[in-house]
């Protein structure tokens, strides 16, 4: 089932719903990654439904079926404001979990981190738990890329260029990669504005990690070539003393851990943690 909601600036955001009639454990809101869309999470939603969770997702602005220039944001907090809008549109009484992958993992982590500020932004919303899958906490930019970002941010912040990620980096399952390549809703565009958000938001999450207060499951791909696994390890190390973060690296797995050949093990770890 699909619906839409309207962002603060009037952009239409495309929502997907995997409802679960009757009694359920709570709700999970899926936050997808860069260049993709929420429709790619059908298998994850099915596993969560089977474990007793109602599931929702949406396409980021500039992604999938949602409005907006591909791979761009109008201002630094746009994706965070959109997240609040979607939460307000779908939330029902009961436990509410944000589950983000890659860029979506960064968005989810940054959204949760806002609650730790002395004066949280108006878009901050309470969460009951957080799940991060290969979050883009460290995009792995080299010195040359950082210089290019600085120049592009000044000269052409809204110019969309290739994100430089190769399709075969996402997964070791050739069928998943081929479906990704053939998907008309997938794109490879990114602007300096969105890249700057990724860099800054990752640093902002790490800055508050030692004060983490939200029950969080952090899982990441040990053989990731899309984002640097070091970003997840740094968050796990910094938040370890809080007792709120459960960390698990998956050695040898590629970026999309929920689509890897070992997906059954990963989904079992996810649902077991949620149900605890």
Secondary structure in CASP SS format (residue, H / E / C, confidence):
PFRMAT SS
TARGET T0000
AUTHOR 0000-0000-0000
METHOD secondary structure of the structure
MODEL  1
X C 1.00
X E 1.00
X E 1.00
X E 1.00
X E 1.00
X E 1.00
X C 1.00
X C 1.00
X C 1.00
X C 1.00
X C 1.00
X E 1.00
X E 1.00
X E 1.00
X E 1.00
X E 1.00
X E 1.00
X E 1.00
X C 1.00
X C 1.00
X C 1.00
X C 1.00
X C 1.00
X C 1.00
X C 1.00
X E 1.00
X E 1.00
X E 1.00
X E 1.00
X E 1.00
X E 1.00
X C 1.00
X C 1.00
X C 1.00
X C 1.00
X C 1.00
X C 1.00
X H 1.00
X H 1.00
X H 1.00
X H 1.00
X H 1.00
X H 1.00
X H 1.00
X H 1.00
X H 1.00
X H 1.00
X H 1.00
X H 1.00
X H 1.00
X C 1.00
X C 1.00
X E 1.00
X E 1.00
X E 1.00
X E 1.00
X E 1.00
X E 1.00
X C 1.00
X C 1.00
X C 1.00
X C 1.00
X C 1.00
X C 1.00
X C 1.00
X C 1.00
X C 1.00
X C 1.00
X C 1.00
X C 1.00
X C 1.00
X C 1.00
X C 1.00
X C 1.00
X C 1.00
X C 1.00
X C 1.00
X H 1.00
X H 1.00
X H 1.00
X H 1.00
X H 1.00
X H 1.00
X H 1.00
X H 1.00
X H 1.00
X H 1.00
X H 1.00
X H 1.00
X H 1.00
X C 1.00
X C 1.00
X C 1.00
X C 1.00
X E 1.00
X E 1.00
X E 1.00
X E 1.00
X E 1.00
X E 1.00
X E 1.00
X C 1.00
X H 1.00
X H 1.00
X H 1.00
X H 1.00
X H 1.00
X H 1.00
X H 1.00
X H 1.00
X H 1.00
X H 1.00
X H 1.00
X H 1.00
X H 1.00
X H 1.00
X C 1.00
X C 1.00
X C 1.00
X C 1.00
X C 1.00
X C 1.00
X C 1.00
X C 1.00
X C 1.00
X C 1.00
X C 1.00
X C 1.00
X E 1.00
X E 1.00
X E 1.00
X E 1.00
X E 1.00
X C 1.00
X C 1.00
X C 1.00
X C 1.00
X C 1.00
X C 1.00
X C 1.00
X C 1.00
X C 1.00
X H 1.00
X H 1.00
X H 1.00
X H 1.00
X H 1.00
X H 1.00
X H 1.00
X H 1.00
X H 1.00
X H 1.00
X H 1.00
X H 1.00
X H 1.00
X C 1.00
X C 1.00
X C 1.00
X C 1.00
X C 1.00
X E 1.00
X E 1.00
X C 1.00
X C 1.00
X C 1.00
X C 1.00
X H 1.00
X H 1.00
X H 1.00
X C 1.00
X C 1.00
X C 1.00
X C 1.00
X H 1.00
X H 1.00
X H 1.00
X H 1.00
X H 1.00
X H 1.00
X H 1.00
X H 1.00
X H 1.00
X C 1.00
X C 1.00
X C 1.00
X C 1.00
X C 1.00
X C 1.00
X E 1.00
X E 1.00
X C 1.00
X H 1.00
X H 1.00
X H 1.00
X H 1.00
X H 1.00
X H 1.00
X H 1.00
X H 1.00
X H 1.00
X H 1.00
X H 1.00
X H 1.00
X H 1.00
X H 1.00
X H 1.00
X H 1.00
X H 1.00
X H 1.00
X H 1.00
X H 1.00
X C 1.00
X C 1.00
X C 1.00
X C 1.00
X E 1.00
X E 1.00
X E 1.00
X E 1.00
X E 1.00
X E 1.00
X C 1.00
X C 1.00
X C 1.00
X C 1.00
X C 1.00
X C 1.00
X C 1.00
X H 1.00
X H 1.00
X H 1.00
X H 1.00
X H 1.00
X H 1.00
X H 1.00
X H 1.00
X H 1.00
X H 1.00
X H 1.00
X H 1.00
X H 1.00
X H 1.00
X C 1.00
X C 1.00
X E 1.00
X E 1.00
X E 1.00
X E 1.00
X E 1.00
X E 1.00
X C 1.00
X C 1.00
X C 1.00
X C 1.00
X C 1.00
X C 1.00
X C 1.00
X C 1.00
X C 1.00
X C 1.00
X C 1.00
X C 1.00
X H 1.00
X H 1.00
X H 1.00
X H 1.00
X H 1.00
X H 1.00
X H 1.00
X H 1.00
X H 1.00
X H 1.00
X H 1.00
X H 1.00
X H 1.00
X C 1.00
END
